[in-house]
Amino acid sequence: MTMQVGMVGTDGILIASDTRYMNQGSGVRGAFNASKITVNYERGIAISRAHAMETAKRVAEAIVSDLKDSELKYPIPPMEKIASVVVDPAGNRKQVECLIILVKPSPRLFYLQSGIVDLVVHCEEMHGAVNTGDKENPAVFWRDRYYERLPIRTLVPLAAHLIVSAGRLNNAAIGGLEIVLCDASGLRRLSDDSIRELELTADGWDKSIGGMFFNHRQQFTYAPDVAGKTHPPIGPRRAERR
């Protein structure tokens, strides 16, 4: 399981992802952290990987190596063909989701999936924000409520908060953070120091939001019941005793 989000901004694109992998081999099951975003700076391609990670990684590597420069302007059919070659013989490991950033000829975001709806590879260009991985995680609320097409530096805290919140809600399978930014100058991965600061900030926001609910003080009044009886107001002290 993973949580990833791609966001198109006014001046570029970002992809944010968690970094937690579950060791499904023999023996005791455990977790480790590693990047889930393949980045090729020379070719100007970044690809996040979700669901069947081994298959998704091969899809990402094949797109980076096999997508021709002459195909970058209209990349959807060739990317679908490249991914199909990898996915078709993948047995029961066909479920793949990838967010793909192409820098050339201009920064664009694509969503490629297989095995989510059917076994056919589908790819489409995205013009807003999209999640992959644990799409049913309630943390997608942050994207639904607050995403706008803004400069990507402005969108970074929102993307980070979404990923960190998803980890709090599903910490057995989601954790860690990595972010890749793209504009006309190319691809950049945020440093470990910046990631740590974003994680701390997101944790602070989480505690602050919780405090607003539970530290709120207000006196409540009741509407009359059917017999016309009214009840005394309940204020902060009375609420605390209850």
Secondary structure as the mmCIF struct_conf table of DSSP 4:
data_model
#
loop_
_struct_conf.conf_type_id
_struct_conf.id
_struct_conf.beg_label_comp_id
_struct_conf.beg_label_asym_id
_struct_conf.beg_label_seq_id
_struct_conf.end_label_comp_id
_struct_conf.end_label_asym_id
_struct_conf.end_label_seq_id
STRN STRN1 MET A 3 VAL A 8
BEND BEND1 THR A 10 ASP A 11
STRN STRN2 ILE A 13 SER A 17
STRN STRN3 ARG A 20 ASN A 23
BEND BEND2 GLY A 25 VAL A 28
STRN STRN4 GLY A 30 ASN A 33
STRN STRN5 ILE A 37 ASN A 40
TURN_TY1_P TURN_TY1_P1 TYR A 41 GLY A 44
STRN STRN6 ILE A 45 HIS A 51
BEND BEND3 ALA A 52 ALA A 52
HELX_RH_AL_P HELX_RH_AL_P1 MET A 53 ASP A 66
BEND BEND4 LEU A 67 LEU A 67
HELX_RH_3T_P HELX_RH_3T_P1 ASP A 69 GLU A 71
BEND BEND5 LEU A 72 TYR A 74
HELX_RH_AL_P HELX_RH_AL_P2 ILE A 76 VAL A 87
TURN_TY1_P TURN_TY1_P2 ASP A 88 PRO A 89
TURN_TY1_P TURN_TY1_P3 GLY A 91 ASN A 92
STRN STRN7 VAL A 96 LEU A 102
BEND BEND6 LYS A 104 SER A 106
STRN STRN8 ARG A 108 SER A 114
BEND BEND7 GLY A 115 VAL A 120
STRN STRN9 HIS A 122 MET A 126
BEND BEND8 HIS A 127 GLY A 128
STRN STRN10 ALA A 129 GLY A 133
BEND BEND9 ASP A 134 ASP A 134
TURN_TY1_P TURN_TY1_P4 LYS A 135 GLU A 136
BEND BEND10 ASN A 137 ASN A 137
HELX_RH_3T_P HELX_RH_3T_P2 PRO A 138 VAL A 140
HELX_RH_AL_P HELX_RH_AL_P3 PHE A 141 TYR A 146
BEND BEND11 ARG A 149 ARG A 149
HELX_RH_AL_P HELX_RH_AL_P4 ILE A 152 LEU A 169
BEND BEND12 ASN A 170 ASN A 170
TURN_TY1_P TURN_TY1_P5 ASN A 171 ALA A 173
STRN STRN11 GLU A 178 ASP A 183
TURN_TY1_P TURN_TY1_P6 ALA A 184 SER A 185
STRN STRN12 GLY A 186 ARG A 189
HELX_LH_PP_P HELX_LH_PP_P1 LEU A 190 SER A 191
HELX_RH_AL_P HELX_RH_AL_P5 ASP A 192 PHE A 214
TURN_TY1_P TURN_TY1_P7 ASN A 215 ASN A 215
STRN STRN13 PHE A 220 PHE A 220
TURN_TY1_P TURN_TY1_P8 VAL A 226 ALA A 227
STRN STRN14 ILE A 234 ILE A 234
HELX_RH_AL_P HELX_RH_AL_P6 PRO A 236 ARG A 241
#
